[in-house]
Amino acid sequence: MNLLMLAALALGADDPGPKAGAGVPKLPAFAVTEKAAEKETDLADDRKDDPTVYVFVNADPFKDGNIPYSRPAHRFVKTLDEKIADITGAKVVAVWVGGEADKNKEYVPKVSKYYANTLLGVSAADGNGPKDWGLNNTNTLTAVVAHKGKVVKAWAFDSVNETDVPKVVDELKKAAEKK
């Protein structure tokens, strides 16, 4: 491993999302569900201090033309949606980033019927997502736990499925239990 790569790892350059303890950045997106449906809004501001898992779905097509919102990614969001139901005030905010925003606006409402505790949105930002979220368009999905306006923890997944949900839910529960 070369010196530059070691330095990047030491500095956490490959860490996804905003850093733990940082304020939750603005999240401008076209809301697909909830009270702000079908208009641009700040989805992070709408959640304010409530326990939230922000999920960024990479909608940039792979070389074969398929988008990475595969069945395993859907199972991750669906299981997360179900598991947070017992956490008071908790929601998932899933935002499709990259790809063609207009196509995403057509597609995302079709999956909304599968989720009871998930707000859906589409970002018009480039493949790296909204400014200040520190996303990487090579990841299939990024999850960021936040509570009381602060980032708790973030994960970037190259491949993801429902077996990844418990660690995310555990962090959300710990954060929500803190007064």
NUDREN-628729 format. One record per residue (C-alpha): x, y, z. Coordinates in nm, 3 decimals, padded with zeros to 5 digits. Example, Ala and Ser with C-alpha at 12.3 -4.5 7.8 and 13.67 -1.06 7.14 Angstrom:
[[01.230, -00.450, 00.780]]
[[01.367, -00.106, 00.714]]
This chain:
[[00.000, 00.000, 00.000]]
[[00.151, 00.334, -00.091]]
[[00.200, 00.623, 00.149]]
[[-00.076, 00.838, -00.008]]
[[-00.331, 00.559, 00.031]]
[[-00.232, 00.505, 00.396]]
[[-00.266, 00.877, 00.464]]
[[-00.613, 00.882, 00.309]]
[[-00.721, 00.589, 00.524]]
[[-00.577, 00.750, 00.838]]
[[-00.768, 01.070, 00.770]]
[[-01.091, 00.882, 00.703]]
[[-01.108, 01.010, 00.346]]
[[-01.311, 00.709, 00.242]]
[[-01.574, 00.754, 00.513]]
[[-01.920, 00.819, 00.372]]
[[-02.154, 01.099, 00.457]]
[[-02.115, 01.382, 00.704]]
[[-01.901, 01.306, 01.010]]
[[-02.050, 01.192, 01.339]]
[[-02.137, 01.491, 01.556]]
[[-02.175, 01.726, 01.261]]
[[-02.502, 01.905, 01.201]]
[[-02.736, 01.744, 00.951]]
[[-02.684, 01.926, 00.618]]
[[-02.964, 02.064, 00.406]]
[[-03.127, 01.799, 00.188]]
[[-03.298, 01.967, -00.107]]
[[-03.507, 01.712, -00.293]]
[[-03.830, 01.663, -00.481]]
[[-04.059, 01.500, -00.224]]
[[-04.252, 01.202, -00.351]]
[[-04.446, 01.122, -00.032]]
[[-04.585, 01.297, 00.274]]
[[-04.717, 01.651, 00.313]]
[[-04.462, 01.801, 00.074]]
[[-04.533, 01.552, -00.205]]
[[-04.458, 01.667, -00.557]]
[[-04.261, 01.975, -00.467]]
[[-03.905, 02.074, -00.382]]
[[-03.835, 02.085, -00.010]]
[[-03.556, 02.041, 00.244]]
[[-03.620, 01.687, 00.364]]
[[-03.370, 01.724, 00.650]]
[[-03.542, 02.038, 00.779]]
[[-03.873, 01.854, 00.770]]
[[-03.729, 01.593, 01.012]]
[[-03.559, 01.848, 01.240]]
[[-03.471, 01.673, 01.567]]
[[-03.652, 01.344, 01.511]]
[[-03.465, 01.011, 01.489]]
[[-03.400, 00.956, 01.120]]
[[-03.214, 00.724, 00.889]]
[[-03.128, 00.901, 00.566]]
[[-03.080, 00.650, 00.286]]
[[-02.926, 00.762, -00.042]]
[[-03.000, 00.526, -00.329]]
[[-02.758, 00.546, -00.618]]
[[-02.971, 00.580, -00.931]]
[[-02.679, 00.610, -01.176]]
[[-02.711, 00.322, -01.421]]
[[-02.441, 00.059, -01.422]]
[[-02.266, -00.016, -01.753]]
[[-02.536, -00.273, -01.836]]
[[-02.803, -00.002, -01.804]]
[[-02.956, -00.140, -01.484]]
[[-02.998, 00.086, -01.185]]
[[-02.855, -00.043, -00.858]]
[[-03.189, -00.038, -00.673]]
[[-03.195, -00.411, -00.684]]
[[-03.403, -00.653, -00.484]]
[[-03.136, -00.668, -00.211]]
[[-03.134, -00.287, -00.183]]
[[-03.515, -00.286, -00.172]]
[[-03.508, -00.553, 00.103]]
[[-03.268, -00.333, 00.301]]
[[-03.503, -00.032, 00.284]]
[[-03.815, -00.245, 00.341]]
[[-03.666, -00.420, 00.647]]
[[-03.538, -00.089, 00.782]]
[[-03.885, 00.060, 00.731]]
[[-04.036, -00.225, 00.936]]
[[-03.773, -00.235, 01.214]]
[[-03.788, 00.138, 01.299]]
[[-04.165, 00.124, 01.359]]
[[-04.116, 00.074, 01.734]]
[[-03.886, 00.377, 01.773]]
[[-04.099, 00.678, 01.866]]
[[-04.094, 00.943, 01.593]]
[[-03.847, 00.752, 01.375]]
[[-03.860, 00.762, 00.996]]
[[-03.646, 00.663, 00.704]]
[[-03.587, 00.931, 00.441]]
[[-03.485, 00.758, 00.119]]
[[-03.356, 00.982, -00.160]]
[[-03.262, 00.868, -00.509]]
[[-02.947, 01.046, -00.628]]
[[-02.782, 01.048, -00.969]]
[[-02.923, 00.915, -01.289]]
[[-03.195, 01.115, -01.459]]
[[-03.406, 01.304, -01.207]]
[[-03.716, 01.304, -01.430]]
[[-03.700, 00.924, -01.469]]
[[-03.647, 00.888, -01.094]]
[[-03.955, 01.105, -01.030]]
[[-04.155, 00.857, -01.240]]
[[-04.003, 00.545, -01.079]]
[[-03.988, 00.631, -00.708]]
[[-04.366, 00.673, -00.653]]
[[-04.409, 00.316, -00.778]]
[[-04.208, 00.178, -00.483]]
[[-04.375, 00.400, -00.221]]
[[-04.653, 00.147, -00.165]]
[[-04.403, -00.088, 00.001]]
[[-04.311, 00.148, 00.284]]
[[-04.506, 00.270, 00.586]]
[[-04.232, 00.459, 00.773]]
[[-04.029, 00.593, 00.483]]
[[-04.042, 00.934, 00.318]]
[[-03.925, 00.925, -00.043]]
[[-03.753, 01.187, -00.250]]
[[-03.548, 01.250, -00.561]]
[[-03.239, 01.468, -00.569]]
[[-03.166, 01.679, -00.875]]
[[-02.799, 01.701, -00.769]]
[[-02.535, 01.516, -00.965]]
[[-02.440, 01.153, -00.896]]
[[-02.258, 01.249, -00.579]]
[[-02.582, 01.375, -00.430]]
[[-02.668, 01.692, -00.241]]
[[-02.386, 01.920, -00.136]]
[[-02.232, 01.854, 00.206]]
[[-02.356, 01.494, 00.237]]
[[-02.021, 01.346, 00.128]]
[[-02.173, 01.076, -00.089]]
[[-01.985, 00.869, -00.342]]
[[-02.157, 00.766, -00.664]]
[[-01.973, 00.434, -00.667]]
[[-02.170, 00.307, -00.366]]
[[-02.502, 00.133, -00.417]]
[[-02.650, 00.287, -00.106]]
[[-02.543, 00.514, 00.181]]
[[-02.721, 00.522, 00.518]]
[[-02.684, 00.807, 00.769]]
[[-02.836, 00.793, 01.118]]
[[-02.924, 01.132, 01.267]]
[[-03.099, 01.254, 01.580]]
[[-03.149, 01.595, 01.741]]
[[-03.007, 01.764, 01.433]]
[[-02.673, 01.579, 01.455]]
[[-02.521, 01.298, 01.253]]
[[-02.472, 00.983, 01.461]]
[[-02.310, 00.743, 01.212]]
[[-02.290, 00.673, 00.839]]
[[-02.230, 00.364, 00.626]]
[[-02.159, 00.326, 00.255]]
[[-02.258, -00.004, 00.099]]
[[-02.117, -00.139, -00.226]]
[[-02.364, -00.423, -00.193]]
[[-02.644, -00.425, 00.059]]
[[-02.930, -00.642, 00.183]]
[[-03.153, -00.686, 00.487]]
[[-02.870, -00.840, 00.694]]
[[-02.715, -00.491, 00.711]]
[[-03.021, -00.342, 00.883]]
[[-02.960, -00.444, 01.250]]
[[-02.647, -00.229, 01.291]]
[[-02.829, 00.073, 01.151]]
[[-03.135, 00.020, 01.371]]
[[-02.916, -00.036, 01.678]]
[[-02.745, 00.302, 01.625]]
[[-03.082, 00.472, 01.577]]
[[-03.222, 00.313, 01.895]]
[[-02.917, 00.417, 02.100]]
[[-02.945, 00.773, 01.970]]
[[-03.321, 00.793, 02.031]]
[[-03.279, 00.669, 02.391]]
[[-03.035, 00.951, 02.478]]
[[-03.205, 01.248, 02.637]]
